[in-house]
Amino acid sequence: MAKKKQRQPVKPAVTKEETNGLFDQLSSDVLAKLKETKKQLVAAEQEKEEERQAQLLFEKKQKEKNKSFEELLDEYGYGGSKF
């Protein structure tokens, strides 16, 4: 009978030093620039969203302001007994 080979545990080919990610390889000044750029992008996006909300509010007010008498009656109803 043939003897079975014993399997030895497979060792990872990559050592801990080689597993350093991109974050670990970047120098601190490049990392600081990236963080600053991210902050600027987030601030610009937030400002754009605020402007969009303000524009929607303005358009809603303009639409309400320019409603015809018929649209106002439809919206609020007609209560002839009030007067």
C-alpha positions in Angstrom: 0.0 0.0 0.0 1.1 3.5 -0.8 1.6 5.9 1.9 -0.4 9.2 1.8 1.6 12.4 1.8 1.0 14.6 4.8 -0.1 18.1 3.8 1.8 20.9 5.4 -0.1 24.0 6.3 0.1 26.6 3.5 2.0 29.7 4.6 0.8 33.0 3.3 3.2 34.3 0.6 2.7 37.9 1.8 4.2 39.0 5.0 2.8 41.7 7.3 5.2 44.3 5.9 3.9 43.7 2.4 0.2 44.1 3.5 0.5 47.8 4.1 -2.3 49.5 2.3 -2.2 52.7 0.3 -3.0 54.6 3.5 0.1 53.4 5.1 2.3 54.2 2.1 1.2 57.8 1.7 3.3 60.5 3.2 1.6 62.7 5.8 1.6 65.8 3.6 -0.2 64.0 0.7 -2.7 62.6 3.2 -3.3 66.0 4.6 -4.0 67.4 1.1 -6.4 64.6 0.4 -8.3 65.2 3.6 -8.5 69.0 2.9 -9.8 68.2 -0.6 -12.4 65.9 0.8 -13.5 68.6 3.3 -13.8 71.1 0.4 -15.9 68.7 -1.7 -18.2 68.0 1.2 -18.6 71.7 1.9 -19.3 72.4 -1.8 -21.9 69.6 -2.0 -23.6 70.9 1.2 -23.7 74.4 -0.2 -25.2 73.2 -3.5 -27.9 71.3 -1.6 -28.8 74.4 0.5 -29.1 76.4 -2.7 -31.3 73.8 -4.2 -33.6 73.8 -1.1 -33.7 77.7 -1.2 -34.7 77.6 -4.9 -37.4 75.1 -4.2 -38.8 77.2 -1.4 -38.7 80.3 -3.6 -40.5 78.6 -6.4 -43.2 77.3 -4.0 -43.8 80.8 -2.6 -44.0 82.2 -6.2 -46.5 79.5 -7.2 -48.6 80.3 -4.1 -48.4 84.0 -4.8 -49.5 83.6 -8.5 -52.5 81.3 -7.9 -55.7 82.3 -9.6 -59.0 82.9 -7.8 -60.3 79.5 -9.1 -57.2 77.7 -7.7 -57.6 79.3 -4.3 -61.3 78.3 -4.2 -60.5 74.8 -5.1 -57.8 74.6 -2.4 -59.6 76.3 0.5 -63.2 75.6 -0.5 -66.1 77.9 -0.6 -67.9 78.7 2.5 -70.6 81.1 1.4 -72.2 81.3 4.9 -69.0 82.9 6.4 -70.0 86.4 5.2 
